[in-house]
Amino acid sequence: MTYIPEQSLPPREIPAAPVSPAGRSAQWSSRSTPYPGGAIITRAVEINAQHAPTVLRIALAVVFVWFGALKISGASPVRELIGSTLPFINPNISVPVLGAVELVIGLTLLIGRFPRITLLSLAGHLIGTFLTFITASELMLRHGSPWQLTSDGEFVVKNLVLISAALLLIGCYSKGTSGSRGD
């Protein structure tokens, strides 16, 4: 389930080591560096590479479960935004349905099954939020200017980061490692 990128990368070229004062050359490895504290930084990078995809997947899951639960419970602050985005669907239907979709996406991510399919669904769902710029642009832009976003506009545009995170994770889980179990 945990993706370890080092297993799928080609071996690194190791530069020739400088000759020590004693005349011996020391071979550089991934742990020895000419910088103080370099081994600590290298180890931190290794730990990050090993665990960051899982942490990012869980963070996305928490956001989707939380936001989905808010929509289902009727406590979501974006009810009017969704209603304006989908004016052809009653918000009493669209908001809880979107909440249920988000809850399913979040729980599936949390479990870790079918990550690529789930992350594609997540990205597609978030891409759909940009429909608001078409159907309710007055809620997104001040004075019609794309450089003057409203708070709703900022709320939607930040989804670019979440979409990018999902796409990054799809790449991680597509490398044929044990992290791509199930799809």
PATIMI-275594 format. One line per field, with one value per residue: x, y, z of N, C-alpha, C, O in turn. Coordinates in pm, whole numbers, plus 32768, in hexadecimal, padded with zeros to 4 digits. Layout:
nc1	[X:...]
nc2	[Y:...]
nc3	[Z:...]
cac1	[X:...]
cac2	[Y:...]
cac3	[Z:...]
cc1	[X:...]
cc2	[Y:...]
cc3	[Z:...]
oc1	[X:...]
oc2	[Y:...]
oc3	[Z:...]
END
This chain:
nc1	[8052:80D0:8183:82C3:839D:84AE:84D5:8479:850D:8620:8775:8839:892C:8A64:8B31:8C94:8D5A:8DF2:8F52:8FD3:908B:9145:917F:90DC:8FC0:8E71:8D49:8C1B:8ADD:8977:8951:8A33:8AAB:8B44:8AF4:8AAA:89CE:8957:891D:8844:8785:8776:870E:8617:85A0:858E:84D7:83FC:83CB:837A:8292:81F0:8133:8068:8018:7FB9:7EE5:7E3E:7E0B:7D77:7C9F:7C32:7BDF:7B1A:7A63:7A15:79AC:78E4:7841:77E7:7746:7682:760C:7594:7617:76CE:7791:778E:76A1:75F3:769F:76BF:75B7:759E:7656:75EF:74E3:740E:73CF:732F:73A8:7376:7392:747E:7553:7563:7590:7684:771A:770C:7796:7894:78CA:78D9:79B4:7A7A:7A7B:7AC3:7BC2:7C3A:7C35:7CDA:7CBC:7CA3:7D31:7D80:7C9B:7BED:7C71:7C6D:7B5B:7B3A:7BD2:7B3C:7A48:7A97:7AEC:79F7:7999:79E5:7924:7888:78F7:788A:776F:772E:77C4:77C0:77D2:78D3:798D:79FD:797B:7980:7A84:7B8E:7C69:7C17:7BA5:7A8E:7A47:79C8:7A24:7B36:7B26:7AD7:7BA7:7C82:7C64:7D02:7DF4:7DAD:7D59:7E4C:7EDD:7E4F:7E85:7F9A:7FAA:7F29:7FEC:80B5:803C:802E:8115:813D:8177:814E:8098:7FCC:7EEF:7DD8:7D72]
nc2	[7F89:8077:815E:8156:821A:81F9:80F4:80E4:8190:81D8:8179:826A:834B:8359:8454:847F:845F:8558:8568:850B:85B6:84FC:847A:83B2:834C:838B:82D9:8360:833C:8305:835B:83E4:8529:8658:8722:87B5:8709:8691:857F:8565:8600:8570:847E:84DA:8523:8427:83A8:8450:841E:8319:831E:83FD:83E9:8345:83DE:84C2:8450:8401:84FC:8578:84CA:84FF:860D:85EB:853A:85D8:86C7:8650:85DF:86C9:8731:866A:8673:8767:8845:88CD:89DF:8A21:89FD:8AB7:8B07:8A19:89F7:8AD3:8A8F:89AB:89EA:896A:888F:882F:88B1:8822:8725:8718:876D:86AF:85C8:8600:8610:8505:8486:84F9:8497:8381:837C:83E2:8320:823C:8285:8296:818E:8123:8081:8042:8130:81CA:81DC:8254:8346:83B7:83DE:8496:856E:85A8:85F1:86DA:8778:87AB:886E:895E:89A6:8A61:8B57:8B83:8B65:8C03:8CF5:8DF1:8DC3:8D74:8E2C:8F77:909D:902A:8FE6:8F07:8F1C:8F71:8EC7:8E48:8DD6:8CE1:8CAC:8C8C:8BAC:8AE9:8AF4:8A9B:8990:893E:88F8:8815:876F:8753:86CB:85DA:8580:8562:8492:83C9:8399:8336:8249:81BF:814C:8040:7FD9:7F4E:7FFF:8025:7F80:7EC5:7F5D]
nc3	[8000:8038:7F80:7EFB:7E6C:7E26:7DD6:7CD5:7C40:7B62:7BA7:7C59:7BD6:7C65:7CCB:7C9B:7DB9:7E8A:7ECA:7FFE:8108:815D:807C:8027:7F6B:7FA7:7F7D:7F0E:7F95:7FAB:80A8:8105:80F9:808A:8130:8270:8342:826E:8257:82FF:827C:818D:81EF:8251:815F:80E8:8196:816E:805B:806B:810E:80D1:7FF3:8064:8142:80BE:802D:8101:8172:80A4:80AD:81AD:818C:80C6:8142:821C:81A1:8107:81CD:8249:817D:8163:825F:825A:82B2:821B:81AD:80A3:8021:7F9B:7ED2:7E40:7DF4:7D48:7C89:7C17:7BA3:7B31:7BC4:7CEB:7E1B:7F04:7EB3:7E12:7EBD:7FA0:7F02:7E7F:7F67:7FBF:7EF0:7F16:8016:7FE5:7F34:7FE2:80B5:8026:7FD0:80CB:8123:8063:7F87:7E28:7DC9:7CE2:7C3A:7CED:7D22:7C23:7C0D:7CDB:7C76:7B90:7C05:7C8D:7BB8:7B4B:7BF9:7B91:7AE3:7B58:7B1A:7A26:7A3B:7B16:7B1B:7B8C:7C99:7CB4:7C52:7C89:7C0A:7B10:7AD0:7A9D:7B3E:7C2D:7D0E:7DC7:7F18:7EF2:7DF1:7E22:7EC5:7E0D:7D4C:7DDF:7DC8:7CF8:7D68:7DFD:7D2C:7CA4:7D6A:7D6D:7C68:7C76:7D33:7CA2:7BE5:7C91:7CF0:7C07:7BBB:7BCE:7CC6:7E11:7E71:7DBF:7DDA:7D7A:7C9F]
cac1	[8000:8126:81D2:834E:83CB:8535:84D4:8457:8565:86A1:87DF:8871:89BA:8AA8:8BA8:8D15:8D6E:8E70:8FBC:8FE2:9114:919D:919A:907A:8F43:8DFC:8CD9:8BA0:8A65:8900:8953:8AA2:8AAC:8BAC:8AB6:8A86:8941:8926:88E5:87BF:872D:8762:86B2:8592:856C:8569:845B:8393:83AC:8336:8211:81A2:80BA:8000:7FE9:7F6A:7E68:7DEB:7DDF:7D09:7C2D:7BF7:7B99:7AA1:7A04:79E5:7954:7870:77EA:77A6:76DC:7616:75C9:7552:7665:7736:7789:778E:761F:75C5:76FC:769A:7535:75B3:76A5:7595:745D:73AA:73B6:7308:7415:7355:73BE:7509:75B6:757D:75C9:7713:7756:771A:7804:7910:78DD:7906:7A3D:7AD1:7A89:7B0F:7C4E:7C69:7C4C:7D4F:7C9D:7C89:7D5B:7D84:7C12:7BB5:7CB1:7C36:7AD4:7B4E:7BFD:7AC8:79E9:7ACC:7AE8:796C:797D:7A01:78A8:7855:7925:7832:76E2:7719:7841:77B1:77FC:7961:79E2:79D4:797B:7998:7B14:7BC8:7CD4:7BD8:7B4F:7A45:7A6F:799A:7A81:7BB1:7B03:7AD7:7C2B:7CDF:7C55:7D71:7E59:7D7B:7D5E:7EDA:7F00:7E13:7ED0:801C:7F97:7F0D:8071:80F8:7FFC:8030:819C:8144:81A6:80E4:8039:7F61:7EA0:7D4B:7D47]
cac2	[8000:80EB:8170:8179:823E:81CF:8071:80EE:81EF:81A0:8199:82F1:835A:838B:849D:8456:849E:85A1:8520:853D:85E3:8489:8443:834B:8384:8353:82C7:839F:82E8:8356:838C:843F:85A0:86B4:878B:878F:86E5:865B:84FA:8578:862E:84FF:8420:8519:8518:839B:8390:8497:83D5:829C:832F:8470:83C5:8313:8450:8515:8407:8409:8588:858A:847D:8549:8681:85BF:8506:864A:871B:85FF:85D4:874B:873E:860B:869F:87E9:88AD:88FE:8A6E:8A35:89D5:8B1A:8B02:89A4:8A17:8B2F:8A49:894A:8A23:8910:8822:885F:88A2:87BB:86A6:871F:877A:862E:8567:8620:85E8:8473:8466:851E:8439:8302:8392:83EF:829F:81E1:82AF:8275:80FD:810A:8026:8081:81BC:8215:81F8:82B3:83C8:83EE:840F:850F:85DA:85CB:8639:8760:87C3:87D7:88E6:89D5:89C8:8AD8:8BCD:8B94:8B72:8C68:8D43:8E66:8D97:8D52:8E9C:9001:90F7:8FDB:8FDA:8E8A:8F3A:8F9B:8E59:8E51:8D66:8C68:8C96:8C55:8B26:8A8F:8AF2:8A49:8905:891D:88B5:878F:8723:8734:8663:855C:8554:8533:840F:8369:8375:82E2:81C7:8181:811D:7FB1:7FB1:7F16:8069:802A:7F07:7EC9:7F96]
cac3	[8000:803D:7F07:7F14:7DE7:7E08:7D97:7C49:7BFD:7B3A:7C08:7C4D:7BB9:7CDB:7C9B:7CD5:7E3B:7E96:7F10:8086:8124:816E:7FF9:8005:7F39:7FEA:7F21:7F3D:7F91:7FC1:8132:8124:80A6:80BA:817F:82F8:8350:81F0:826B:833B:8210:8132:8231:8252:80D6:80D4:81E2:8126:7FDF:808F:8152:80A2:7FA7:80BE:8190:8063:8012:817A:8180:8044:80E0:821D:8155:8080:81A5:826A:814F:80E2:8243:825A:8119:8184:82DA:8245:82F5:81C2:818C:8012:7FED:7F3A:7E61:7DF1:7DB9:7CD8:7C24:7BD8:7BB7:7AF7:7C23:7D70:7E7B:7F67:7E78:7DE2:7F2A:7FE1:7EA4:7E75:7FE7:7FC0:7E94:7F5B:8085:7FAC:7F04:8057:80FB:7FD0:7FDC:8152:8125:800F:7F18:7DA7:7DD4:7C64:7C11:7D4E:7D0E:7BA6:7C2F:7D2B:7C1C:7B3E:7C5B:7CA7:7B3A:7B40:7C4A:7B40:7A9F:7B9C:7AD2:79B2:7A61:7B7F:7B1C:7BE5:7D1E:7CB0:7C2A:7CA9:7B96:7A98:7AB7:7AD0:7B9E:7CAB:7D39:7E45:7F6D:7EAD:7D83:7E5C:7EF4:7D99:7D0C:7E2E:7D9D:7CA0:7DBB:7E1C:7CAE:7C8F:7DCB:7D3D:7BF1:7CA6:7D71:7C37:7BB1:7CF5:7CF6:7B83:7BA0:7BDC:7D4A:7E65:7E8F:7D5C:7DE8:7D60:7C1F]
cc1	[8056:817E:825E:838E:8455:8538:84BC:84B1:85E6:870B:8817:8904:89FB:8B26:8C26:8D2B:8DF0:8ED6:8FCE:9073:9174:91BA:9139:8FFF:8ED0:8D8A:8C5E:8B30:89ED:88FF:89C5:8A9F:8B18:8B75:8A98:89F0:8906:88E6:8858:875B:870F:8700:8625:8551:8540:84E6:83E6:836A:835D:82A8:81B9:8128:8048:7FC5:7F90:7EE4:7E0A:7DB8:7D6C:7C8C:7BE7:7BA7:7B16:7A39:79C4:7984:78D7:780D:77A2:7732:7665:75C7:757F:759E:76D0:7724:7783:7709:75ED:761D:76DA:7614:7542:7600:764D:7505:73EC:738B:7395:737C:73F8:737C:7454:756F:75CC:75B8:765E:775C:776C:778C:788A:792F:7912:7996:7A9D:7AE7:7AD8:7BA3:7C88:7C8B:7CC6:7D38:7C80:7CB6:7D57:7CF8:7BD5:7BEF:7C85:7BAA:7ADD:7B74:7B88:7A61:7A17:7AD1:7A5B:794C:7995:798A:786C:7880:78CF:77A3:76C8:7795:7839:77D8:7893:79BC:79A7:79E1:799A:7A2A:7B4A:7C38:7C9C:7B73:7B05:7A77:7A3E:79F7:7B04:7B9A:7B08:7B62:7C8F:7CD2:7CBF:7DDE:7E2D:7D7B:7DEE:7F09:7ECB:7E61:7F5B:8010:7F75:7F91:80BC:80C0:7FFB:80B9:81AC:817B:8132:807D:7FC4:7F09:7E0D:7D21:7DBE]
cc2	[807E:80ED:819C:8198:820B:8149:807B:814F:81AA:81C6:8225:82EA:8396:83D2:846A:84A5:84EC:854D:855F:8569:856E:8447:83D7:838D:833D:834A:830B:833B:8342:838F:83ED:84B3:85FC:8721:875B:8773:86A8:85D2:8504:85A3:85BC:849B:8458:850F:8489:8379:83D4:844B:8356:82B4:839F:8449:8394:8385:84AA:84D3:8412:8498:85A6:8541:84C9:85C2:8655:8586:857A:869F:86D0:85F5:8659:875D:86E3:863B:8724:885C:88EB:8992:8A88:8A0D:8A36:8B1B:8A8C:89BC:8A73:8AEC:89EA:897B:89CB:8898:8860:8848:883A:8730:86AD:8722:86F5:85C5:8581:85FA:8552:8447:8485:84BF:83B3:830F:8396:836C:823A:8204:8287:81E0:80D9:80A9:8077:8113:8207:823B:8262:833E:8408:8426:8491:8584:8607:861B:86CA:87B5:87FA:8853:8966:89FC:8A48:8B58:8BE9:8BB3:8BDE:8CC0:8DBD:8E42:8D7F:8DCB:8F21:9054:90AC:8FC4:8F56:8EA1:8F67:8F30:8E7D:8DDE:8CE2:8C46:8C59:8BC5:8AC2:8A85:8A9F:89B5:88DC:88D2:8826:8736:86F8:86C6:85DC:8528:8521:84A7:83A5:833B:8319:8254:817F:8147:8087:7F82:7F77:7F7E:806D:7FAE:7F1F:7F0A:7FBC]
cc3	[8000:7FC2:7F2D:7E8D:7DC4:7DBE:7D01:7BFC:7BD0:7BA0:7BEC:7C25:7C35:7CAD:7CE0:7D55:7E3D:7EE4:7F99:809C:8132:80E7:7FD0:7FCA:7F7F:7F84:7F5D:7F34:7FA7:804E:814F:80C2:80DC:8116:820D:8300:82D3:81FF:82A7:82D0:81B0:816F:8235:81C8:80BB:811A:819C:80A8:7FFC:80C1:811B:804F:8000:8110:813A:8043:808A:818E:8120:8076:8150:81EB:8114:80E0:81F1:8219:8125:8155:825D:81F8:8139:81FC:82CB:8284:829C:81A3:80F5:7FD1:7F81:7EBE:7E06:7DAC:7D41:7C66:7BD4:7BE6:7B82:7B4F:7CAB:7DD2:7EE8:7F35:7E58:7E54:7F72:7F82:7E91:7EF6:7FEF:7F65:7ED7:7FCD:8051:7F79:7F7B:809F:80A8:7FD2:8063:815C:80D1:7F9E:7E9B:7DA3:7D4F:7C34:7C6C:7D39:7C8A:7BBE:7C7D:7CD1:7BC4:7B8B:7C71:7C29:7B24:7B90:7BFB:7AE9:7ADA:7B55:7A57:79DF:7AC9:7B8B:7B77:7C75:7D27:7C9E:7C56:7C2A:7B14:7A77:7AEF:7B35:7C24:7CD3:7DBA:7E9D:7F32:7E39:7DB3:7E8A:7E81:7D5B:7D5B:7E0B:7D39:7CEC:7DDA:7D9F:7C92:7CED:7D9D:7CC5:7C17:7CE1:7D08:7BFA:7C10:7CF4:7C6F:7B61:7BB8:7C62:7D99:7E89:7E2D:7D64:7DC3:7CDF:7BCA]
oc1	[802C:81BB:826F:83B1:8471:8594:84E6:84A1:8613:86FC:8824:894D:89CC:8B7D:8C23:8D13:8E51:8EB2:8FD8:90CB:91EB:9207:9141:8FDA:8ED1:8D6E:8C3C:8B28:89FB:88B3:89B9:8A92:8B43:8BC1:8A71:899E:888E:8883:8801:86EB:869D:86A8:85C4:84D9:84D7:8490:837A:82F3:8308:824E:8140:80BD:7FD4:7F4B:7F28:7E7C:7D92:7D45:7D0A:7C1D:7B6C:7B37:7AAE:79C1:794B:7915:786B:7794:772D:76C9:75F2:754C:7535:756A:7725:76B5:7773:7702:75C2:75EC:76D9:7602:74F9:75ED:765E:74B6:7378:7338:73DA:73AD:7454:7385:749F:75D7:763F:7608:76AE:77CD:77D4:77D9:78E6:79A3:796E:79E8:7B05:7B58:7B27:7BF8:7CFB:7CF0:7D10:7D97:7C4A:7C67:7D2E:7CE1:7B92:7BA7:7C7A:7B87:7A91:7B3C:7B73:7A2A:79C8:7ABC:7A49:78EE:795E:798A:7826:7836:78CC:7766:7657:77C9:789F:77FB:78CB:7A2B:792E:7A48:79C8:7A49:7B36:7C62:7CE7:7AFB:7B38:7AC9:7A83:7A15:7B39:7BF1:7B38:7B8E:7CE8:7D29:7CD6:7E1D:7E7D:7D99:7E07:7F54:7F11:7E7D:7F8B:8062:7F9F:7FA4:80FC:810C:7FCC:80CC:821C:81A9:80C1:8011:7F62:7EDD:7DD1:7CB1:7DAD]
oc2	[80E5:8089:81FD:813C:81F2:8130:8023:815D:814C:822A:824F:828F:83FC:8395:8433:851D:84C6:84F8:85D9:8546:857D:83E7:83A4:83FB:82C3:83AB:82F3:82ED:83BC:83EC:8440:84A1:85EE:8774:86E8:87BE:868D:85B4:84B3:8572:85A8:8468:840F:84F7:8473:8335:839A:843B:832E:8266:839F:8484:83B6:838C:84D9:8516:8428:84AB:85E5:8574:84D0:85DA:8693:859F:857D:86BB:870B:8601:8659:8791:870C:862D:874C:88CC:8935:89BF:8AFB:89FC:8A0A:8B2C:8A9B:8999:8A64:8B0D:89DA:893D:89E0:8845:88BC:87D8:8801:86D2:8654:86E0:86CD:8572:8524:85CA:8525:83ED:8434:849A:837A:82B7:8355:834B:81ED:81AC:825A:81BA:807C:8082:80E6:816A:827B:82AC:82BF:83A1:8483:8490:84EE:85F1:867F:867C:8727:882E:8868:889A:89CF:8A67:8A92:8BBA:8C5A:8C12:8C0F:8CD4:8DEB:8E9B:8D77:8DCF:8F38:9050:90E9:8F93:8F38:8E44:8F7F:8F3E:8EC7:8D8E:8C7C:8BD1:8BFD:8B6F:8A52:8A17:8A61:8964:8865:8877:87C9:86BF:8686:866D:8577:84B0:84BF:844F:8332:82C4:82B9:81F2:810E:8116:8054:7F10:7F70:7F5A:80B3:7F7A:7F82:7EF1:7FED]
oc3	[7FCD:7F9F:7F77:7E43:7D4E:7D71:7CB6:7B83:7C11:7BE7:7B79:7C4D:7C68:7C6E:7D4D:7D5B:7DFA:7F35:7FA6:804E:8115:80E1:7F60:7FF4:7F8F:7F3D:7FD1:7ED5:7FB4:806A:81A9:8049:814F:8146:8221:82CB:82CF:81BC:8286:82CB:8187:8129:821F:81BD:807D:80E2:818F:808E:7FAD:80A2:8135:8062:7FE8:8122:8167:803F:8078:81B8:8147:806A:8151:8219:812A:80CF:8205:8247:811F:8142:8283:821C:812C:8200:8324:828A:82CC:8184:80CC:7F58:7F17:7E4E:7D8B:7D37:7CDE:7BF1:7B5B:7C2C:7BA4:7B2C:7CD7:7DDD:7F21:7F83:7E7E:7E4B:7F82:7FAD:7E92:7EF2:801F:7F87:7ED2:7FE2:808C:7F92:7F79:80C3:80DE:7FD5:806B:8197:80F2:7F5A:7EA3:7D7E:7D4E:7C09:7C3D:7D3F:7C82:7B8A:7C65:7CDF:7BB1:7B58:7C68:7C2F:7AF1:7B6F:7C1D:7AAB:7A95:7B53:7A24:79AD:7AD4:7BF9:7BAB:7CC3:7D94:7CD4:7C4B:7BE7:7AB4:7A0A:7B65:7B7A:7C82:7CBC:7E0E:7E71:7F3D:7E22:7D75:7E78:7E92:7D39:7D20:7E2C:7D24:7CB5:7DD1:7DA8:7C6C:7CC5:7DA5:7CBD:7BDE:7CC4:7D16:7BE0:7BE5:7CF7:7C67:7AF2:7BB6:7C6F:7D68:7EBA:7E46:7CFE:7DEB:7CB3:7B5A]
END
